[in-house]
Amino acid sequence: MTYTMATRIGPGYVTTPTFESMLFPAGEAHIKVINENDHKGPLTETFTLIGTDANDLIMLGMWADAVRQRGARSVAFIPYLPGARQDRGLPFGAKVYADIINGFHLDQVVAFDPHSPVIVGLIDNLTVVDSAQLVRRHVVGRADSDVRPQRYAGIIAPDKGAVARAQAVATIAHLPLYRAEKHRNPDTGKLGGFTCEELPETGRFLVVDDICDGGGTFMGLAEATGLPRERLGLYVSHGVFSGRAPALAEHFGEVVTTDSYEAQNEIPGLITIPLESYLTGALQ
């Protein structure tokens, strides 16, 4: 299972789950009421969806219908929005996924650091939680804090698409931003020609991005900087970690992600930050 359900009475009081999921023998998704809650106050039901399994999306739809029929408010926590990288072309995957989610008529959808602003504009009642505060608090630290002092001397954006995200972290952490570039061969699709702005001779630097799949971009960047792994860290909001991603540990002294996605491979020494408090903090 890659989803959980919870019941909230009023502003944040969590009770035992109201619903239980099941499958009929033929495979259809179903939701059963297992706990009738007689507490007074506004009732909010939450569904946390991790990953992109289409069967779990159908379960979300069944749950949303059951919540609506019972007169409660439905909130879906979907930290990794499926289809966010399919924001153009044929088919228009971001819109296909958005249409499915919108069809459930959810009262609120909470996502974490979506890959593309395109999908943000497609999903109804969406609340976006960005990553800057989380990265500053759990990874970079604070220059004025004795509890978790600042651990990096600068932030690196691995490509043009990551500049805004990395700049947000650099700004909130009062650190300089350094930009890197990558080039893709239009004939083969392979990445190459990694470059990075000149970095200071001392200090550690954190690469910031939203998604890591196979990790080729980050490993190429690490090699382009010429820095040893002890001087490089990597933060990604969503760690898919497919293919040869475990080799990231050979290039970065620290690899950090969140629990928005169930990684396909184990990364040696991986640090995973729980998102629950950030998602529930966005409840309306």
C-alpha positions as CSV (number, residue, x, y, z in Angstrom):
1,M,0.0,0.0,0.0
2,T,1.3,3.5,-0.8
3,Y,-1.5,5.5,0.8
4,T,-2.9,6.2,4.2
5,M,-6.1,7.6,5.5
6,A,-6.8,9.7,8.6
7,T,-9.7,11.6,10.2
8,R,-9.4,15.0,11.8
9,I,-12.0,16.8,14.0
10,G,-11.7,20.5,14.1
11,P,-8.2,22.1,13.8
12,G,-5.9,19.1,13.7
13,Y,-7.2,16.6,16.2
14,V,-6.4,13.1,14.7
15,T,-8.7,10.2,15.5
16,T,-8.7,6.6,14.3
17,P,-9.3,6.1,10.6
18,T,-12.9,6.2,9.4
19,F,-12.2,4.1,6.3
20,E,-10.5,0.9,5.3
21,S,-9.5,0.0,1.8
22,M,-10.1,-3.3,0.1
23,L,-10.2,-5.0,-3.2
24,F,-13.1,-7.1,-4.5
25,P,-12.1,-10.6,-5.8
26,A,-12.2,-9.3,-9.4
27,G,-9.7,-6.5,-8.5
28,E,-12.0,-3.4,-8.1
29,A,-11.0,-0.9,-5.5
30,H,-13.5,-0.3,-2.6
31,I,-13.7,1.7,0.7
32,K,-15.5,0.5,3.8
33,V,-16.6,2.6,6.8
34,I,-15.0,1.1,9.9
35,N,-15.3,3.8,12.5
36,E,-18.4,6.1,12.7
37,N,-17.1,9.2,14.4
38,D,-19.6,11.0,16.6
39,H,-17.4,13.9,17.7
40,K,-18.8,17.3,17.2
41,G,-17.0,19.8,15.0
42,P,-15.9,20.2,11.4
43,L,-14.8,16.8,10.0
44,T,-11.9,16.5,7.6
45,E,-10.7,13.3,6.1
46,T,-7.2,13.1,4.6
47,F,-5.7,10.7,2.1
48,T,-1.9,10.6,1.7
49,L,-0.8,9.2,-1.7
50,I,2.9,8.3,-2.2
51,G,4.1,7.4,-5.7
52,T,2.2,7.1,-9.0
53,D,0.5,3.7,-9.0
54,A,-2.7,4.1,-11.1
55,N,-4.5,1.6,-8.8
56,D,-3.9,3.9,-5.8
57,L,-5.4,6.8,-7.8
58,I,-8.5,4.8,-8.3
59,M,-8.6,4.1,-4.5
60,L,-8.3,7.9,-3.9
61,G,-11.3,8.4,-6.1
62,M,-13.3,5.8,-4.2
63,W,-12.3,7.4,-0.9
64,A,-13.2,10.9,-2.2
65,D,-16.7,9.7,-3.1
66,A,-17.2,8.1,0.3
67,V,-16.1,11.2,2.1
68,R,-18.3,13.4,0.0
69,Q,-21.4,11.2,0.6
70,R,-20.7,11.4,4.3
71,G,-20.6,15.2,4.2
72,A,-17.0,15.6,5.3
73,R,-14.2,17.6,3.8
74,S,-11.7,15.8,1.6
75,V,-8.0,16.7,1.6
76,A,-5.5,14.7,-0.5
77,F,-1.8,14.9,0.3
78,I,0.0,14.1,-3.0
79,P,3.5,15.3,-2.4
80,Y,4.8,14.0,-5.7
81,L,2.4,15.1,-8.4
82,P,2.2,12.4,-11.1
83,G,2.7,13.7,-14.7
84,A,4.5,16.9,-13.7
85,R,7.4,16.1,-16.1
86,Q,4.9,15.5,-18.9
87,D,4.0,19.1,-19.2
88,R,4.1,19.3,-23.0
89,G,3.9,17.2,-26.1
90,L,1.7,14.3,-27.2
91,P,0.1,13.0,-25.1
92,F,-0.2,15.9,-22.7
93,G,0.4,13.7,-19.6
94,A,0.2,16.4,-17.0
95,K,-3.3,17.3,-18.1
96,V,-4.3,13.6,-18.2
97,Y,-3.3,13.1,-14.6
98,A,-4.8,16.5,-13.6
99,D,-8.1,15.6,-15.2
100,I,-8.2,12.3,-13.2
101,I,-7.5,14.1,-9.9
102,N,-9.9,16.9,-10.7
103,G,-12.6,14.3,-11.4
104,F,-12.6,13.3,-7.8
105,H,-13.8,16.8,-6.7
106,L,-11.4,17.1,-3.8
107,D,-11.8,20.1,-1.4
108,Q,-8.0,20.5,-1.2
109,V,-4.9,18.9,-2.8
110,V,-1.6,19.5,-1.1
111,A,1.6,18.9,-3.2
112,F,5.3,19.4,-2.4
113,D,7.6,21.2,-4.8
114,P,6.0,20.3,-8.1
115,H,8.3,19.9,-11.0
116,S,6.5,22.2,-13.4
117,P,4.3,25.3,-13.0
118,V,2.2,23.9,-15.8
119,I,0.6,21.1,-13.7
120,V,0.1,23.6,-10.8
121,G,-2.2,25.5,-13.1
122,L,-4.1,22.4,-14.0
123,I,-5.2,21.0,-10.7
124,D,-8.2,22.4,-8.8
125,N,-7.9,23.5,-5.2
126,L,-4.2,23.0,-5.1
127,T,-1.9,24.1,-2.3
128,V,1.8,24.0,-3.0
129,V,4.4,23.6,-0.3
130,D,7.8,24.8,-1.5
131,S,11.1,23.3,-0.5
132,A,13.1,26.3,0.6
133,Q,12.3,26.3,4.3
134,L,12.8,22.6,4.6
135,V,16.2,22.7,2.9
136,R,17.3,25.6,5.1
137,R,16.1,23.9,8.3
138,H,17.2,20.3,7.7
139,V,20.1,20.5,5.3
140,V,21.8,23.9,5.1
141,G,21.2,25.1,8.7
142,R,21.3,28.7,9.8
143,A,24.2,31.1,10.1
144,D,22.8,32.5,13.3
145,S,22.0,29.2,15.0
146,D,24.0,27.2,17.6
147,V,21.7,24.3,17.3
148,R,22.3,23.6,13.6
149,P,24.9,26.0,12.2
150,Q,25.3,26.6,8.5
151,R,27.0,23.6,6.9
152,Y,27.3,24.9,3.3
153,A,29.1,27.8,1.7
154,G,26.9,28.1,-1.4
155,I,24.1,26.6,-3.4
156,I,24.5,25.1,-6.9
157,A,21.7,25.0,-9.5
158,P,22.4,22.0,-11.7
159,D,20.7,23.4,-14.9
160,K,18.5,26.2,-16.1
161,G,15.3,24.5,-14.9
162,A,16.6,24.4,-11.3
163,V,17.7,28.0,-11.0
164,A,14.5,29.4,-9.4
165,R,14.3,26.5,-6.9
166,A,18.0,26.8,-6.0
167,Q,17.8,30.6,-5.8
168,A,15.0,30.4,-3.3
169,V,17.1,28.3,-1.0
170,A,20.2,30.5,-1.5
171,T,18.1,33.6,-0.7
172,I,16.5,32.2,2.5
173,A,19.9,30.9,3.6
174,H,21.8,34.1,2.7
175,L,24.2,32.1,0.5
176,P,25.6,32.7,-3.0
177,L,24.1,30.8,-5.9
178,Y,26.3,29.2,-8.6
179,R,24.9,28.0,-11.9
180,A,25.7,24.9,-13.9
181,E,24.8,23.9,-17.4
182,K,24.2,20.7,-19.2
183,H,23.9,19.9,-22.8
184,R,21.9,17.1,-24.5
185,N,22.9,15.6,-27.8
186,P,19.7,16.0,-30.0
187,D,20.6,12.9,-32.0
188,T,21.3,10.5,-29.2
189,G,19.5,12.1,-26.3
190,K,22.6,11.6,-24.1
191,L,23.8,14.3,-21.7
192,G,27.3,15.7,-21.9
193,G,29.3,18.9,-21.8
194,F,28.6,19.8,-18.1
195,T,29.9,23.1,-16.9
196,C,29.8,25.0,-13.7
197,E,30.6,28.5,-12.6
198,E,34.0,28.8,-10.8
199,L,33.6,27.8,-7.1
200,P,35.6,29.1,-4.2
201,E,38.7,27.1,-3.2
202,T,37.2,26.2,0.3
203,G,33.8,25.3,1.6
204,R,31.1,22.8,0.9
205,F,28.4,23.3,-1.8
206,L,24.9,21.9,-2.0
207,V,23.3,21.0,-5.3
208,V,19.5,21.7,-5.1
209,D,16.9,20.3,-7.5
210,D,13.4,18.7,-7.4
211,I,13.7,15.2,-8.9
212,C,16.5,12.7,-9.2
213,D,15.8,9.8,-11.5
214,G,18.9,7.9,-12.6
215,G,21.2,10.7,-11.3
216,G,23.2,11.2,-14.5
217,T,22.9,15.0,-14.4
218,F,24.2,15.2,-10.8
219,M,27.1,12.9,-11.4
220,G,28.1,14.8,-14.5
221,L,27.9,18.0,-12.6
222,A,30.0,16.7,-9.7
223,E,32.7,15.6,-12.1
224,A,32.6,19.0,-13.8
225,T,33.2,20.9,-10.5
226,G,36.4,18.8,-9.9
227,L,35.5,18.8,-6.2
228,P,35.9,15.7,-4.0
229,R,32.7,14.2,-2.6
230,E,33.4,15.6,0.9
231,R,32.8,19.1,-0.5
232,L,29.5,18.3,-2.3
233,G,26.0,17.6,-1.1
234,L,22.9,16.9,-3.0
235,Y,19.3,17.7,-2.1
236,V,16.3,16.6,-4.2
237,S,12.7,16.9,-3.2
238,H,11.7,13.7,-4.9
239,G,14.1,10.7,-4.9
240,V,13.1,8.2,-7.6
241,F,16.7,6.9,-7.7
242,S,16.3,4.5,-10.6
243,G,19.1,2.8,-12.6
244,R,22.6,3.6,-11.5
245,A,21.5,6.2,-8.9
246,P,23.3,4.4,-6.0
247,A,26.6,5.7,-7.6
248,L,25.6,9.1,-6.4
249,A,27.2,8.3,-3.1
250,E,30.6,8.1,-4.9
251,H,30.2,11.8,-5.9
252,F,28.4,13.4,-3.0
253,G,29.3,13.2,0.7
254,E,25.6,13.8,1.6
255,V,22.5,12.9,-0.4
256,V,19.2,14.2,1.1
257,T,15.6,13.7,-0.1
258,T,12.1,13.5,1.4
259,D,9.6,10.6,1.8
260,S,7.5,11.9,-1.1
261,Y,8.4,8.8,-3.2
262,E,9.4,5.3,-2.5
263,A,12.9,5.1,-4.0
264,Q,13.6,2.3,-6.5
265,N,17.1,1.7,-5.2
266,E,18.9,2.2,-1.9
267,I,21.4,5.1,-1.9
268,P,24.3,4.5,0.6
269,G,24.0,6.9,3.5
270,L,20.7,8.5,2.2
271,I,19.0,11.0,4.5
272,T,15.2,11.1,4.2
273,I,13.2,14.0,5.6
274,P,9.6,13.3,6.6
275,L,7.1,15.6,5.0
276,E,4.0,15.0,7.2
277,S,4.4,18.2,9.3
278,Y,4.9,20.3,6.2
279,L,1.8,18.8,4.4
280,T,-0.5,19.0,7.4
281,G,0.7,22.5,8.1
282,A,-0.9,23.5,4.7
283,L,-4.4,22.3,5.7
284,Q,-7.0,24.9,5.1
